[in-house]
Amino acid sequence: MVGKLRLSGNRLSWPGLTVRLAKEFGFCYGVERAIDYAYETRVKFPDRRLFLTSEIIHNPRVNLRLREIGFEFLDGSYDSKLSWSDVTPRDVVLIPAFGVTTEELERLGAIGCLLVDTTCGSVLNVWRRVERCARDGYTCIIHGKYEHEETRATASRALLYPQGRYLIVRDLEETESVARYIEGRGQRDELLAQFARAVSAGFDPDAHLARIGMANQTTMLSSESLAVQDRIRRALIVREGESGLDECFRAFDTICSATQDRQDAVNEMMQDPPDVVIIIGGFNSSNTGHLTEICSEYAPTYHVENAEDVLDGARIRHLPVGAAAPEICEGWLAAGDVEIGITAGASTPDREIGRIVSRLLEIRHLPPVEI
């Protein structure tokens, strides 16, 4: 189905229905590599127990398939019954595309099991920059979600050096709190309370915000990461002046290229917005959520995990922007001619896009596509 869409200029039409597919979508190189490694590991070690520290990517269908072929999840997800205490030197453990914290890596090393590392190269690039900042005495301010596997792993790299520190900001609102403190307009106790779960142990804002190195979770919204970086930079200029900035500020653009490509593609699609947009990806997928944010500024947008979430022509199960749990929306698809834009997060295989298109044809009582 996706091949047919591509060959048709990313657009297919039927009576009353047009589907447009963004130019960049779905699996990125890092995700595809991680999944390939997982299947190759099953083939290579048919008689050994296989473990994943957590989801290999944020896609339930992919993770369930790995569970079916014998993978246990050490965090207990997908009804896994074995945990860290059950791993032996003979077992094989896959490190997900997000990576793992330094503590988890040390624990696996102490067990002596065989490791298959599928950490994405873009994530490794962020780690190298964070480690250099920590080595040189810069506190790392990380734009990301502190509960996300990748951000936790990135933050742990700042602690490889005794002088290393980190602080994680989720959005521009949290960034503003940090910036105000740097400018001398915030309260110490309030700042520490606000970021209690998002700073390194023993964090002292007076000492540890003296020199700052910026980094970000690779799947964050690019424009927001740049805005976070700029706000911290401006705060340091207020405190230090332009001449002192080079000594106390380092910044890098560490949004991965695949994330950027997918965001650019939906921005291009929204120059001529469709009537409705469907974004496909795990509800816990950061990059998918940001695609939803972009499109929702222009058209009614629905973030679904799979075709089963398209309940019928009147109801759709989706995750609204900023919501904690999915909801069912009534009257999501108008009668009459409609154009639907589709894209997918980096953890979504092409077949899920094809299933969505087939589901749309079904609810509109149109014949299935001949492939």
VENJO-V308056 format. One record per pair of residues at least 4 apart in sequence whose C-alpha atoms are under 8 Angstrom apart, sorted by the first residue. I is the first residue (numbers start at 0). J is the second residue. If there is no record, write none. Layout:
# VENJO-V308056
I;J
I;J
This chain:
# VENJO-V308056
0;4
0;350
0;352
0;353
0;356
0;368
0;370
1;5
1;349
1;350
1;352
1;353
2;6
3;7
3;370
4;8
4;9
4;10
4;11
4;20
5;9
5;10
7;11
9;19
9;20
9;21
9;22
10;17
10;18
10;19
10;20
11;17
11;18
11;19
12;16
12;17
12;18
13;17
13;365
14;336
15;335
15;336
15;337
16;336
16;337
16;338
16;339
17;337
17;338
17;339
18;338
18;339
18;340
18;341
18;356
19;273
19;338
19;339
19;340
19;341
20;340
20;341
20;342
21;264
21;265
21;268
21;340
21;341
21;342
22;261
22;264
23;260
23;261
23;264
23;342
24;261
24;342
24;343
24;344
24;345
25;342
25;343
25;344
25;345
25;346
25;347
25;348
25;349
26;30
26;31
26;344
26;345
26;346
26;347
26;348
26;349
27;31
27;257
27;345
27;346
28;32
28;257
29;33
29;96
29;118
29;119
29;120
30;34
30;56
30;96
30;119
30;345
30;346
31;35
32;36
32;117
33;37
33;55
33;95
33;96
33;117
33;118
33;119
34;38
34;55
35;39
36;40
36;115
36;117
37;41
37;65
37;93
38;42
39;43
40;44
40;115
41;45
41;49
41;68
47;89
47;90
47;91
48;69
48;70
48;89
48;90
48;91
49;69
49;70
49;71
49;90
49;91
49;92
49;93
50;70
50;71
50;72
50;73
50;90
50;91
50;92
50;93
51;55
51;70
51;71
51;72
51;73
51;92
51;93
51;94
51;95
52;72
52;73
52;74
52;92
52;93
52;94
52;95
52;99
53;72
53;73
53;74
53;76
53;95
54;62
54;72
54;76
54;95
55;62
55;94
55;95
55;96
55;97
56;61
56;62
56;95
56;96
56;97
56;346
57;280
57;281
57;282
57;283
57;284
57;346
58;62
58;280
58;281
58;284
58;304
58;346
58;347
59;63
59;281
60;64
61;65
62;66
62;77
63;67
63;77
64;68
65;69
65;70
66;70
66;71
66;72
66;77
71;75
71;79
71;80
71;81
72;76
72;77
72;79
72;81
72;82
73;79
73;81
73;82
73;83
74;82
75;79
75;80
75;81
75;82
81;85
82;86
86;90
86;110
86;112
87;110
87;111
87;112
88;110
88;111
88;112
88;113
89;112
89;113
90;112
90;113
91;112
91;113
91;114
91;115
92;112
92;113
92;114
92;115
93;114
93;115
93;116
93;117
94;98
94;99
94;114
94;115
94;116
94;117
94;118
95;99
95;116
95;117
95;118
96;117
96;118
96;119
97;118
97;119
97;122
97;148
97;149
97;152
98;116
98;117
98;118
98;119
98;122
98;148
98;149
98;152
99;103
99;104
99;148
99;149
99;151
99;152
100;104
100;151
100;152
100;153
100;155
100;156
101;105
101;152
101;155
101;156
102;106
102;155
103;107
104;108
105;109
106;110
107;111
107;112
107;114
108;112
118;122
118;123
119;123
120;124
121;125
121;217
121;253
121;255
122;126
122;149
122;153
122;217
122;255
123;127
124;128
124;253
125;129
125;153
125;214
125;215
125;217
125;253
126;130
126;153
126;156
127;131
128;132
128;214
129;133
129;139
129;153
129;156
129;157
129;212
129;214
130;134
130;156
130;157
130;159
130;160
131;135
132;136
132;137
132;138
132;139
132;157
132;212
132;249
133;137
133;138
133;139
133;157
133;158
133;159
133;160
133;162
133;163
133;164
134;160
134;162
134;163
136;162
136;163
136;210
137;163
137;164
137;207
137;209
137;210
137;211
137;212
137;247
138;157
138;163
138;164
138;165
138;166
138;207
138;208
138;210
138;211
138;212
139;154
139;157
139;163
139;164
139;165
139;166
139;211
139;212
139;213
139;214
140;165
140;166
140;167
140;168
140;211
140;212
140;213
140;214
141;150
141;154
141;165
141;166
141;167
141;168
141;213
141;214
141;215
141;216
142;167
142;168
142;169
142;170
142;213
142;214
142;215
142;216
142;219
142;224
142;227
143;147
143;150
143;167
143;168
143;169
143;170
143;215
143;216
143;219
144;150
144;167
144;168
144;169
144;216
145;150
145;151
145;167
145;168
145;169
145;196
145;197
146;150
146;151
147;151
148;152
149;153
149;216
150;154
150;215
150;216
151;155
152;156
153;157
153;216
154;158
154;165
155;159
157;163
157;164
157;165
158;162
158;163
158;164
159;163
164;198
164;199
164;202
164;207
165;198
165;199
166;194
166;197
166;198
166;199
167;194
167;197
167;198
168;173
168;174
168;197
169;173
169;174
170;174
170;223
170;227
171;175
171;223
171;226
171;227
172;176
173;177
174;178
174;227
174;230
174;231
175;179
175;230
176;180
176;185
176;190
177;181
177;190
177;231
178;182
178;230
178;231
178;234
178;235
179;183
179;184
179;185
179;234
180;184
180;185
180;186
180;187
180;190
181;185
181;208
181;234
181;235
181;238
182;234
182;235
182;237
182;238
183;238
185;189
185;190
186;190
187;191
187;204
188;192
189;193
190;194
191;195
191;204
194;198
198;202
202;207
203;207
203;208
204;208
205;209
209;247
210;246
210;247
210;248
211;247
211;248
211;249
212;248
212;249
212;250
213;228
213;248
213;249
213;250
213;251
214;250
214;251
214;252
214;253
215;219
215;224
215;252
215;253
215;254
216;253
216;254
217;253
217;254
217;255
217;258
218;254
218;255
218;258
218;285
218;286
219;223
219;224
219;254
219;285
219;286
219;289
220;224
220;262
220;286
220;289
221;225
221;254
221;259
222;226
223;227
224;228
225;229
225;252
226;230
227;231
228;232
228;250
229;233
230;234
231;235
232;236
232;244
232;248
233;237
234;238
235;239
235;240
235;244
235;247
235;248
236;240
236;241
236;243
236;244
239;243
239;244
240;244
243;247
244;248
245;249
254;258
254;259
255;259
256;260
257;261
257;345
258;262
258;286
258;345
259;263
260;264
261;265
261;290
261;344
262;266
262;289
262;290
262;293
263;267
264;268
265;269
265;290
265;293
265;294
265;342
266;270
266;293
266;294
267;271
268;272
268;340
269;273
269;294
269;297
272;297
272;298
272;340
273;298
273;338
273;339
273;340
274;298
274;299
274;337
274;338
274;339
274;340
275;298
275;299
275;300
275;332
275;337
275;338
275;339
275;340
276;294
276;298
276;299
276;300
276;301
276;339
276;340
276;341
277;300
277;301
277;302
277;303
277;339
277;340
277;341
277;342
278;287
278;290
278;291
278;300
278;301
278;302
278;303
278;341
278;342
278;343
278;344
279;287
279;302
279;303
279;304
279;305
279;341
279;342
279;343
279;344
279;347
279;351
279;352
280;284
280;287
280;302
280;303
280;304
280;305
280;343
280;344
280;345
280;346
280;347
281;287
281;303
281;304
281;346
281;347
282;287
282;288
282;302
282;303
282;304
282;318
282;325
283;288
284;288
284;344
284;346
285;289
286;290
286;344
286;345
287;291
287;302
287;343
287;344
287;345
288;292
288;302
288;320
289;293
290;294
290;344
291;295
291;300
291;301
291;302
291;320
292;296
292;320
293;297
294;298
294;299
294;300
295;299
295;300
301;315
301;317
301;318
301;319
302;317
302;318
302;319
303;308
303;309
303;316
303;317
303;318
304;308
304;317
305;309
305;351
305;354
305;355
306;351
306;354
306;355
306;358
308;315
308;316
308;317
309;314
309;315
309;316
309;355
309;358
310;314
310;315
310;316
311;315
311;362
312;330
312;331
312;332
312;362
312;363
313;329
313;330
313;331
313;332
314;327
314;328
314;329
314;330
314;331
315;327
315;328
315;329
315;331
316;325
316;326
316;327
316;328
317;325
317;326
317;327
317;328
318;322
318;323
318;324
318;325
318;326
319;325
319;326
333;337
341;352
342;352
343;347
343;352
347;351
348;352
349;353
350;354
351;355
352;356
353;357
354;358
355;359
356;360
357;361
357;367
357;368
358;362
359;363
360;364
360;365
360;366
360;367
361;365
361;366
361;367
